[in-house]
Amino acid sequence: MKYIREFIKYLYYKIKLKKKKFFIQRGSKVKGALIEGGGHLGKNSNLSNSIIGYGTYFGFNCQLENSKIGKYCSFGSNIRVLRGNHPTRNYVSTSPAFHSSSLKKEGIYYKNYKEFSTLTKTENGFSVEIGNDVWIGDNVLIIGDITIGNGAIIGAGSVITKDISPYSVWGGGTC
């Protein structure tokens, strides 16, 4: 039954997005995404809770969630957006005991969870915001709470941990 539901969702999105000329290849999943159309989602990629601008293309094995992506962006393959990050600046420890809602403890442990959950989002509520006409190469890892400006170019294999200004070029290593 679960597989039938997943297949029906897949067909629904495929039919709905075909009208917008946004093509989804086999093995890819789209959940709760607003897509303007005119683009392509490669094999085995996942988009969830995101806004995708017109004319944006994704390679295969891309994992993006809670992201706002502008128009005419080009993404390589194997790109991942990590939603959270350890709150090293605001807490004494990186242990989840101090910020995890699943522990449900009172006092110092659970008291600050709501404050922590706001640390992993940009101003507009997305974990990652990417401007228009951005090019991102293969195997890029983007840590949450990042803004990438319009026209930026990010080379293959980069790990993005800081905001990237518009029209700048970043390559390799940690940015």
C-alpha positions in Angstrom: 0.0 0.0 0.0 2.9 2.4 0.9 4.4 1.8 -2.6 1.1 2.5 -4.3 0.8 5.9 -2.4 4.4 6.8 -3.3 3.7 5.9 -7.0 0.5 8.0 -7.1 2.4 11.0 -5.5 5.2 10.5 -8.1 2.6 10.5 -11.0 0.8 13.5 -9.6 4.0 15.6 -9.4 5.1 14.3 -12.8 1.8 15.3 -14.4 1.6 18.6 -12.5 5.2 19.6 -13.3 5.1 18.5 -16.9 2.6 21.3 -17.6 5.2 23.7 -16.2 7.9 22.0 -18.3 9.8 20.8 -15.2 11.1 17.3 -15.8 11.8 14.8 -13.0 13.9 11.8 -13.8 13.3 8.3 -12.4 14.0 7.7 -8.7 13.6 11.4 -7.8 11.2 12.7 -5.1 9.5 16.0 -4.7 7.7 16.8 -1.5 6.2 20.2 -0.5 8.1 22.1 -3.1 6.9 25.1 -5.1 8.5 24.9 -8.5 8.1 27.7 -11.1 9.0 25.3 -14.0 11.3 25.3 -17.0 13.9 23.1 -15.4 15.1 19.6 -14.7 15.7 17.3 -11.7 18.2 14.6 -12.3 18.0 10.9 -11.2 17.7 10.0 -7.5 17.4 13.6 -6.3 15.1 14.8 -3.5 13.5 18.2 -3.2 11.4 18.9 -0.1 9.9 22.1 1.5 11.7 24.3 -1.0 11.0 27.0 -3.6 12.7 26.5 -6.9 12.9 29.4 -9.5 12.2 29.1 -13.2 14.8 27.5 -15.4 16.8 25.8 -12.6 18.6 22.5 -13.4 19.8 19.8 -11.0 22.2 16.9 -11.7 21.7 13.5 -10.2 21.8 12.6 -6.4 21.0 16.1 -5.2 19.5 16.4 -1.7 17.9 19.8 -1.0 15.4 20.6 1.7 14.1 23.8 3.2 15.9 25.8 0.5 14.9 28.9 -1.5 16.6 28.8 -4.9 16.4 31.6 -7.5 15.9 31.5 -11.3 18.3 30.1 -13.9 20.6 28.2 -11.5 22.6 25.2 -12.5 23.5 22.5 -10.0 25.9 19.7 -10.6 25.5 16.2 -9.2 25.8 15.0 -5.6 24.9 18.4 -4.0 23.7 18.2 -0.4 22.2 20.8 1.9 22.7 20.0 5.6 19.9 21.5 7.6 21.3 21.9 11.1 24.6 22.7 12.7 25.8 22.3 16.2 25.2 25.5 18.2 28.8 26.0 19.2 28.6 29.7 19.8 25.6 29.7 22.1 26.0 26.5 24.2 28.7 25.0 26.4 28.5 21.6 24.8 27.7 20.2 21.3 25.9 17.3 22.9 22.3 16.9 21.7 21.3 16.7 25.4 21.4 20.4 25.5 19.3 21.2 22.4 17.3 18.1 21.3 13.5 18.2 21.5 13.4 14.4 21.6 15.0 14.3 25.1 12.0 16.2 26.5 13.7 17.1 29.7 13.0 20.2 31.8 15.5 22.7 33.0 18.6 23.6 31.2 18.3 20.8 28.6 15.0 21.4 27.0 14.4 25.1 28.0 16.5 26.5 25.2 15.4 24.2 22.3 13.1 26.8 20.7 16.0 29.3 20.8 18.2 26.7 19.2 15.8 25.8 16.4 15.8 29.4 15.2 19.6 29.3 14.8 19.5 27.1 11.8 17.3 29.3 9.6 18.0 32.3 7.4 16.0 35.5 7.9 13.2 34.3 5.7 12.8 30.9 7.4 14.8 28.8 4.9 18.0 26.9 5.9 19.6 27.9 2.6 18.9 30.8 0.3 20.5 30.8 -3.2 20.2 33.8 -5.5 19.5 33.9 -9.3 21.9 32.6 -11.9 24.1 30.6 -9.5 26.4 27.8 -10.8 27.3 25.0 -8.3 29.7 22.2 -9.4 29.6 18.5 -8.4 30.0 17.2 -4.9 29.3 20.4 -3.0 28.2 20.3 0.6 26.2 23.4 1.8 25.9 23.7 5.6 22.6 25.2 6.8 22.0 28.9 7.6 23.8 30.1 4.4 23.0 32.7 1.8 24.6 32.5 -1.6 24.3 35.7 -3.6 23.2 36.2 -7.3 25.6 35.1 -9.9 28.0 33.2 -7.6 30.1 30.3 -8.9 31.0 27.5 -6.5 33.6 25.0 -7.7 33.3 21.2 -7.4 34.1 19.6 -4.1 33.6 22.8 -2.0 32.2 22.8 1.5 30.2 26.0 2.0 30.1 27.1 5.7 29.8 30.9 5.2 27.6 33.3 3.2 28.9 33.9 -0.3 28.6 37.4 -1.7 27.0 38.1 -5.1 29.1 37.5 -8.3 32.0 35.9 -6.4 33.9 32.7 -7.3 34.7 30.0 -4.7 36.5 26.8 -5.5 37.7 23.8 -3.5 38.1 23.3 0.2 36.0 25.0 2.8 34.5 28.4 2.1 
